[in-house]
Amino acid sequence: MDMQVQGNSGAVEMPDRYDFIIVGAGSAGCVLANRLTEDGTRNVLILEAGGRDLNPWIHVPSGYFTTMHNPSTDWCYKTEPDPGLNGRVIDWPRGKVLGGSSSINGLLYIRGQTQDFDHWRQLGNAGWSYADVLPYFKRSENQERGADEFHGVGGPLSVSNMPIKRRICDALIDAAEEIGIPRSDDFNGGNQDGAGYFQLTTRNGLRCSTAVGYLRPARKRRNLTVVTHALARQLLFATGDRLSAAGLEFSVAGERRLARLRPNGEVILSAGAIGSPQILQLSGIGPGALLRENDIEVRHGLPGVGQNLQDHLQIRMVYEVNVPTLNVEINNLFRRAMIGVQYILTRRGAMAMGASQVCIFARTRPELETPDIQFHFQPLSADKPGLKMHSFQGVTLSACQLRPESRGHIAIKSPDPEAYPKIHPNYLATSLDQETAVASMRLTRRLTETDAFSRYLVKERLPGYGAQNDEQLLEAARDISQTIYHPTSTCKMGRDPMAVVDERLRVHGVKGLRVVDASIMPTIVSGNTNAPTIMIAEKASDMLLKDNAQASVAS
Ligand SMILES: Cc1cc2nc3c(=O)[nH]c(=O)nc-3n(C[C@H](O)[C@H](O)[C@H](O)COP(=O)(O)OP(=O)(O)OC[C@H]3O[C@@H](n4cnc5c(N)ncnc54)[C@H](O)[C@@H]3O)c2cc1C
């Protein structure tokens, strides 16, 4: 193949050629690295901008509060000032380490609603209905409760019951029941409705990231090369009639390297909802005007690259209660030490818990077919996740709208791959999103005013009872809300003009190039995004292997 390589002066060639080059060893990338090397016949390279997952806090579930906002494990992105948040700039953590965001996330195991995937199918994406994707959720899973119609055992991703239960958490579940929200002990069966404890992606009290579950067992395979601290810079293309990926230029500790594909090989971008559109834009695939503004040659105009950004915004309401919460335990040196001892001896207790304990899926309008909001409840409180806990006995009840209408975008601001792109989340931009925010805050208060919960309630600390009418509540939402870390859909799957990949996750108009990560979701799922991203990669691995085998027979 005739190669045309840009900007490669002094770049070092990787000695091998690869059937698959995967960019990003996150939730999706580690799944691919495992599945694509399983039968030993394909040569695979995976590049990760972060380092190895050696920091012990990655593996301790509560270490989430330590690894987030830590530049050795988190990209530490910040958004642009967001009009929907009264111009605030907010933190957007993303994992920068083997395992990606699955190494620093809150460990909550939620798949989304069956209707989410049926909707993807309804948009024209053959093969993505709930019935189509359920086998991949099951294949990935090692469910502590055993296998059934909806759950699998023996998969690489361990899913466990919440190891800590508290009176105040039970009270919230009772409160939900009191206002007509049923109890649920499985949000991942066919019906998501209800209130109960989350399940966690843990194994024996330790985090089960995709680096642990998928990459670790594959690392000794001779056909897998893992390069850490490797920043993808741009794609390489072959000359010919049709634009075709030929490899990738990346850098390790300032040294430029080139990795090239074998015939019928493919580059797979699994760099996440920020990284994948950034790499496409840097490579000349994206909105023409944006690329020209940044002095990048337009190789393929694809207006949807970086557009359609969706996220779950959490409105974090903080309450003071009259029973001890983790604030008291963590702020006291002796009690903190006892939590540590308990964890070392039993792998249980506060250090084994995920980012939240109780989950409630509810409706702000009774006429809705499925829940439109999700509550996350924590028996602790702080000004922001990851900051020092309050000195009072606090709990946090946060509400997220599950299917926001607002759309943001990601845009490079320089041709330099090390420069972070601009993140415009554009929260609370539509009237539905604003009304849902206000209604969800009212529902939060209703929960705290029930007989079951109010016996523990001292007062609302955030936003405080000063916010009463709709305008005041919306203003408060704009002031206190944060991301719940679920950016998706910036390289959406579909066939319309704004789609970036087709239903086999091939980039429209480019041969040998796919995107496999949370960015391909046409619409954000109604729940946390790690499990569905892993499902996407499980399904993609089957498509990649099948297409590669067919292409090899044909050539
Ligand atoms: C703090 C936090 C808490 C969360 N909590 C939960 C939760 O409790 N439950 C849940 O379901 N979801 C949660 N999520 C969301 C979930 O983890 C993500 O949706 C999911 O991990 C996304 O997977 P991904 O493969 O798309 O991207 P990632 O897992 O982020 O992987 C992308 C990888 O690509 C690498 N990369 C990026 N650019 C480059 C480049 N140029 N060159 C080389 N490598 C690159 C990154 O370093 C990263 O390792 C949370 C996320 C965060 C950040």
The ligand as a Tripos MOL2 file, in Angstrom:
@<TRIPOS>MOLECULE
LIG
   53    58     1     0     0
SMALL
NO_CHARGES

@<TRIPOS>ATOM
      1 C1        -15.4180   10.3200   38.1180 C.3       1 LIG1
      2 C2        -16.3180    9.4290   37.2910 C.ar      1 LIG1
      3 C3        -17.3250    8.7100   37.9180 C.ar      1 LIG1
      4 C4        -18.1670    7.8840   37.1690 C.ar      1 LIG1
      5 N1        -19.0340    7.0540   37.8120 N.ar      1 LIG1
      6 C5        -19.6960    6.1070   37.1120 C.ar      1 LIG1
      7 C6        -20.4290    5.0870   37.7690 C.ar      1 LIG1
      8 O1        -20.4560    5.0180   38.9940 O.2       1 LIG1
      9 N2        -21.0810    4.1680   36.9970 N.ar      1 LIG1
     10 C7        -21.0610    4.2170   35.6510 C.ar      1 LIG1
     11 O2        -21.6990    3.3760   35.0050 O.2       1 LIG1
     12 N3        -20.3550    5.1630   34.9940 N.ar      1 LIG1
     13 C8        -19.6470    6.0740   35.6920 C.ar      1 LIG1
     14 N4        -18.8640    6.9770   35.0350 N.ar      1 LIG1
     15 C9        -18.9010    7.0060   33.5750 C.3       1 LIG1
     16 C10       -18.1780    5.8290   32.9210 C.3       1 LIG1
     17 O3        -17.0550    5.4450   33.6770 O.3       1 LIG1
     18 C11       -17.8040    6.2340   31.4930 C.3       1 LIG1
     19 O4        -18.9730    6.5330   30.7620 O.3       1 LIG1
     20 C12       -17.0480    5.1500   30.7480 C.3       1 LIG1
     21 O5        -15.9160    4.7470   31.4740 O.3       1 LIG1
     22 C13       -16.6390    5.6760   29.3690 C.3       1 LIG1
     23 O6        -15.8620    4.7070   28.7260 O.3       1 LIG1
     24 P1        -15.0490    5.0650   27.4080 P.3       1 LIG1
     25 O7        -14.3870    3.8150   26.9770 O.co2     1 LIG1
     26 O8        -15.9460    5.7640   26.4670 O.co2     1 LIG1
     27 O9        -13.9810    6.1650   27.8600 O.3       1 LIG1
     28 P2        -12.8320    6.0710   28.9640 P.3       1 LIG1
     29 O10       -13.0640    4.9390   29.8930 O.co2     1 LIG1
     30 O11       -12.7010    7.4270   29.5400 O.co2     1 LIG1
     31 O12       -11.5380    5.6800   28.1170 O.3       1 LIG1
     32 C14       -10.8840    6.5290   27.2190 C.3       1 LIG1
     33 C15        -9.4060    6.2120   27.3110 C.3       1 LIG1
     34 O13        -8.7430    6.8090   26.2130 O.3       1 LIG1
     35 C16        -7.5590    7.4310   26.6710 C.3       1 LIG1
     36 N5         -7.2450    8.5070   25.7240 N.ar      1 LIG1
     37 C17        -7.9550    9.6330   25.4800 C.ar      1 LIG1
     38 N6         -7.3500   10.3790   24.5300 N.ar      1 LIG1
     39 C18        -6.2320    9.6840   24.1620 C.ar      1 LIG1
     40 C19        -5.1910    9.9330   23.2170 C.ar      1 LIG1
     41 N7         -5.1590   11.0420   22.4510 N.pl3     1 LIG1
     42 N8         -4.1950    9.0070   23.1020 N.ar      1 LIG1
     43 C20        -4.2040    7.8700   23.8570 C.ar      1 LIG1
     44 N9         -5.1650    7.5940   24.7710 N.ar      1 LIG1
     45 C21        -6.1700    8.4970   24.9180 C.ar      1 LIG1
     46 C22        -7.9130    7.9200   28.0580 C.3       1 LIG1
     47 O14        -6.7720    8.1700   28.8450 O.3       1 LIG1
     48 C23        -8.7670    6.7760   28.5770 C.3       1 LIG1
     49 O15        -8.0030    5.7760   29.2090 O.3       1 LIG1
     50 C24       -18.0180    7.8180   35.7490 C.ar      1 LIG1
     51 C25       -17.0020    8.5320   35.1260 C.ar      1 LIG1
     52 C26       -16.1470    9.3280   35.8750 C.ar      1 LIG1
     53 C27       -15.0330   10.0650   35.1830 C.3       1 LIG1
@<TRIPOS>BOND
     1     1     2 1
     2     2     3 ar
     3     2    52 ar
     4     3     4 ar
     5     4     5 ar
     6     4    50 ar
     7     5     6 ar
     8     6     7 ar
     9     6    13 1
    10     7     8 2
    11     7     9 ar
    12     9    10 ar
    13    10    11 2
    14    10    12 ar
    15    12    13 ar
    16    13    14 ar
    17    14    15 1
    18    14    50 ar
    19    15    16 1
    20    16    17 1
    21    16    18 1
    22    18    19 1
    23    18    20 1
    24    20    21 1
    25    20    22 1
    26    22    23 1
    27    23    24 1
    28    24    25 2
    29    24    26 1
    30    24    27 1
    31    27    28 1
    32    28    29 2
    33    28    30 1
    34    28    31 1
    35    31    32 1
    36    32    33 1
    37    33    34 1
    38    33    48 1
    39    34    35 1
    40    35    36 1
    41    35    46 1
    42    36    37 ar
    43    36    45 ar
    44    37    38 ar
    45    38    39 ar
    46    39    40 ar
    47    39    45 ar
    48    40    41 1
    49    40    42 ar
    50    42    43 ar
    51    43    44 ar
    52    44    45 ar
    53    46    47 1
    54    46    48 1
    55    48    49 1
    56    50    51 ar
    57    51    52 ar
    58    52    53 1
@<TRIPOS>SUBSTRUCTURE
     1 LIG1         1 GROUP 0 **** ****
